[in-house]
Amino acid sequence: MSVLPSTITIREVGARDGLQAEAPLTVDQRVDLIDALLTAGVAHLEVAAFVSPTAVPAMAGAADVVAAVGTPEGVVRAALVPNLRGAELALAAGIDELTVTLSASATYNQRNVRMSIDESVSAIGDICRLAAAAGVPVDAVVSCAFGSPYEGDVPPAQLALLVERLRAEGAAAITLADTTGMATPRRVHEVLAATGVAVGLHLHDTRGTGLVNAYAGLQAGVVRFDTSVGGLGGSPFAHGSAGNLATEELVALCDDLGVSTGIGIDALIDAALLVEQFLGHPVPSRVAHAGPRSRRAPQP
């Protein structure tokens, strides 16, 4: 077996990506979820998106969420921003990290944000310069990195060039997203061979391969992963997109492999069941309901 990293960083995206396509929760409920995640030991999380509440009603009140969460010591609070105005609002709210998105698929990018890839790269550069002046890093998330429902596989060399362009524009980090669940372990290795492993992975479970793709990333040496409590999520703008890889499923796997995440599995499951209660429907995560493999059945 390949030598696996001893420690990885998980960026919990449930309070943003996980909730964006759901019926809106109140600001208090979203803050309660974030507090439960912090109790579990989550130290890096996306707390909000500074987007139009008309376009994404579930993300209304982003500044209120950030203010209510406060500034917990040792915690990185990220926010998604779609444009320069969103970045200005997020920075004014005191956010620690900005996330921005563009697609490796020209057709998906045009349908999603009505811009060419070149236009998106330029816009991200403007956001990076604004954020740099405030001392805030930007993570550029490249959607459809492992395949597009329109163009099929994106050539790894083409993706690597896009990654370098984003770094040249000032992105402090790059995350490769499997937006519509087209990744496989083979494809993960092919892409990482071109881009290098100094990237994050944002994996979806559309075709049931989220966890095996994460394992492929671990084998390759990736140490940053985006996951969502309960396995919630999926872009409201990506047809057929299913939920993200569940945070508790990756943590349970890492616990068994001896890879440290700093997150407690039992408290994390409590957070997943809390958001399940808020939403009024079961979360997709299997570990949230079955528990980790260490859980024993009650004695008769």
C-alpha positions in Angstrom: 0.0 0.0 0.0 1.2 3.5 -0.7 2.5 5.6 2.2 -0.4 7.8 3.2 -0.2 11.3 4.7 -0.1 11.3 8.5 -2.4 14.3 8.7 -4.9 15.9 6.3 -6.9 19.1 6.4 -10.7 18.9 5.8 -12.6 22.0 4.8 -16.2 21.4 5.9 -18.5 22.9 3.3 -21.8 21.8 4.7 -23.0 25.2 5.9 -22.5 26.6 2.4 -22.4 23.9 -0.4 -24.4 21.5 1.7 -27.3 23.9 2.2 -27.3 26.0 -0.9 -29.8 23.8 -2.8 -32.0 23.0 0.3 -35.0 24.9 1.5 -33.6 27.8 3.5 -32.7 27.4 7.1 -32.8 30.3 9.5 -29.6 32.1 10.4 -29.8 30.7 13.9 -30.1 27.1 12.5 -27.1 27.6 10.3 -25.1 29.0 13.2 -26.2 26.0 15.4 -24.9 23.7 12.7 -21.6 25.5 12.5 -21.3 25.4 16.3 -21.9 21.7 16.3 -19.2 21.3 13.6 -16.8 23.3 15.7 -17.5 21.2 18.7 -16.5 18.1 16.6 -13.1 19.7 16.0 -13.7 21.1 12.5 -11.1 23.9 12.2 -11.6 25.0 8.6 -15.1 25.5 7.2 -17.1 27.4 4.6 -19.7 29.3 6.6 -21.6 31.3 3.9 -21.8 32.5 0.4 -22.0 36.2 -0.4 -24.3 35.7 -3.4 -27.7 37.2 -4.5 -30.4 35.9 -2.1 -32.7 35.9 -5.1 -30.5 33.5 -6.9 -29.6 31.3 -3.9 -32.2 32.0 -1.1 -30.6 29.5 1.2 -27.6 31.8 1.5 -29.4 34.9 2.5 -28.0 36.6 5.7 -24.4 35.7 5.0 -23.0 38.6 7.0 -25.3 37.8 9.9 -24.0 34.2 10.0 -20.4 35.4 10.0 -21.1 37.8 12.8 -22.9 35.2 14.9 -20.1 32.6 14.5 -17.5 35.2 15.6 -13.8 34.5 15.4 -13.1 31.1 17.2 -9.4 30.7 17.9 -7.6 28.5 15.4 -10.6 28.3 13.0 -10.5 29.4 9.3 -13.9 30.8 8.2 -14.3 30.7 4.4 -17.0 32.2 2.2 -17.8 31.7 -1.4 -18.0 34.9 -3.6 -19.2 35.0 -7.2 -17.8 38.4 -8.1 -15.9 41.5 -6.9 -19.0 42.9 -5.1 -19.4 39.6 -3.2 -15.8 39.7 -2.3 -16.1 43.3 -0.9 -19.1 42.2 1.2 -17.3 39.1 2.5 -14.1 41.1 3.4 -16.2 43.8 5.1 -17.8 41.0 7.2 -14.3 39.9 8.4 -14.0 36.6 6.6 -10.7 34.7 6.8 -10.7 33.1 3.3 -12.4 33.6 0.0 -13.4 30.8 -2.3 -14.1 31.5 -6.0 -15.1 29.1 -8.8 -14.7 28.7 -12.5 -15.1 25.6 -14.7 -12.5 23.7 -16.7 -15.5 23.1 -19.1 -16.0 26.0 -21.4 -19.7 25.1 -21.9 -20.4 24.6 -18.2 -18.7 27.9 -17.4 -20.7 29.8 -19.9 -24.0 28.2 -18.8 -23.2 28.7 -15.1 -21.7 32.2 -14.9 -22.2 33.4 -18.5 -18.5 34.0 -19.0 -15.7 32.4 -21.0 -12.9 30.7 -19.1 -10.6 33.6 -20.0 -13.2 36.1 -18.6 -13.5 34.1 -15.4 -9.7 33.9 -14.9 -9.5 37.7 -15.3 -12.4 38.2 -12.8 -10.7 35.9 -10.3 -7.5 37.9 -10.7 -9.4 41.1 -9.7 -10.8 39.4 -6.6 -7.3 38.0 -5.7 -5.8 41.5 -5.8 -8.6 42.9 -3.7 -8.2 40.1 -1.1 -4.4 40.4 -1.1 -4.7 44.1 -0.1 -6.8 42.9 2.9 -4.4 40.0 3.7 -7.0 37.4 2.9 -6.1 34.3 0.8 -8.2 33.1 -2.1 -8.8 29.5 -3.0 -9.8 29.0 -6.7 -12.1 26.0 -7.0 -12.0 24.5 -10.6 -15.3 22.7 -11.3 -15.6 19.9 -13.8 -11.9 19.1 -13.3 -12.4 15.4 -13.8 -14.8 15.6 -16.7 -17.6 17.7 -18.1 -21.1 16.6 -19.0 -20.7 18.7 -22.2 -17.2 18.1 -23.4 -16.3 14.9 -21.7 -12.9 14.5 -20.2 -10.8 17.7 -19.9 -7.2 16.9 -21.0 -5.0 16.9 -17.9 -2.4 19.1 -19.5 -5.1 21.7 -20.3 -6.2 21.6 -16.7 -2.6 22.0 -15.5 -2.3 25.1 -17.6 -5.5 26.5 -16.1 -4.2 25.8 -12.6 -1.0 27.7 -13.3 -2.9 30.6 -14.8 -4.9 30.9 -11.6 -1.8 30.8 -9.5 -0.3 33.6 -11.6 -3.4 35.6 -11.0 -2.8 35.4 -7.2 -4.8 32.4 -6.1 -3.2 31.1 -2.9 -4.7 27.7 -3.3 -6.3 25.6 -6.0 -9.0 23.0 -5.4 -10.1 20.5 -8.1 -13.8 19.8 -8.0 -15.7 16.8 -9.3 -18.8 18.8 -9.9 -21.0 16.1 -11.5 -19.3 13.0 -10.1 -17.4 12.0 -13.2 -14.1 11.2 -11.3 -12.8 7.7 -10.9 -9.5 6.6 -9.1 -7.9 6.2 -12.6 -9.0 9.7 -13.5 -7.8 11.2 -10.2 -4.3 9.8 -10.7 -4.2 11.0 -14.3 -5.2 14.5 -13.3 -2.9 14.7 -10.3 0.0 13.5 -12.4 -0.4 16.6 -14.5 -1.3 19.2 -11.9 0.8 17.9 -9.0 -0.6 17.1 -5.6 -0.4 20.6 -4.1 -4.1 21.0 -4.7 -7.3 20.2 -2.7 -10.0 17.8 -3.8 -13.7 18.6 -3.7 -15.5 15.3 -4.5 -19.1 14.5 -5.1 -20.8 11.1 -4.8 -23.0 11.2 -7.8 -21.9 7.8 -9.0 -20.9 6.4 -5.6 -17.2 6.9 -6.1 -16.5 9.8 -3.7 -14.8 7.8 -1.0 -12.7 5.7 -3.4 -11.6 8.9 -5.2 -10.6 10.4 -1.9 -8.6 7.3 -1.1 -6.9 7.6 -4.5 -6.1 11.2 -3.6 -4.6 10.1 -0.3 -2.5 7.5 -2.1 -1.2 10.2 -4.4 -0.3 12.5 -1.5 -3.1 15.0 -1.5 -3.6 16.5 2.0 -6.6 18.9 1.5 -10.2 17.8 1.0 -13.5 19.5 0.9 -16.4 17.5 2.4 -19.9 18.2 3.6 -21.5 17.0 6.8 -24.2 14.4 6.1 -23.1 14.2 2.5 -25.4 17.2 1.6 -24.8 19.4 -1.3 -24.5 19.5 -5.1 -24.7 22.5 -7.2 -28.2 23.8 -8.0 -26.7 24.9 -11.4 -25.3 21.4 -12.3 -27.9 19.0 -13.7 -27.6 15.6 -12.1 -25.2 16.7 -9.4 -25.5 14.7 -6.2 -24.2 15.5 -2.7 -20.6 16.0 -1.6 -18.5 13.3 -0.1 -19.8 13.1 3.5 -17.3 14.5 6.1 -18.1 11.6 8.5 -17.4 9.0 5.8 -13.9 10.5 5.1 -13.2 10.9 8.8 -14.2 7.3 9.5 -12.0 6.0 6.8 -9.0 8.2 7.9 -9.5 7.0 11.5 -9.1 3.4 10.4 -6.1 4.2 8.2 -4.3 6.2 11.0 -4.6 9.5 9.1 -5.3 12.3 11.5 -8.1 14.8 10.8 -8.5 16.4 14.2 -12.2 15.7 14.0 -14.2 13.5 16.4 -16.4 11.1 14.6 -19.2 10.8 17.2 -19.6 14.6 17.6 -19.5 14.9 13.8 -22.3 12.4 13.4 -24.3 14.4 16.0 -23.9 17.4 13.7 -25.1 15.4 10.7 -28.2 14.3 12.6 -28.8 17.8 13.8 -28.9 19.2 10.2 -31.1 16.2 9.2 -33.5 17.3 11.9 -33.4 20.9 10.6 -34.0 19.9 7.0 -36.8 17.4 7.8 -35.4 14.6 5.6 -32.6 12.0 5.9 -29.1 13.0 5.0 -27.4 10.8 2.3 -24.4 9.8 4.6 -24.3 6.1 5.4 -21.9 6.6 8.3 -24.3 9.2 9.9 -26.9 6.4 10.2 -24.8 3.3 10.7 -22.1 4.9 12.7 -18.3 4.1 12.4 -17.2 0.5 12.3 -16.1 0.8 15.9 -19.7 1.2 17.0 -21.1 -1.9 18.8 -24.6 -3.1 18.9 -26.4 -2.7 22.2 -26.3 -5.8 24.4 -29.6 -7.8 24.7 
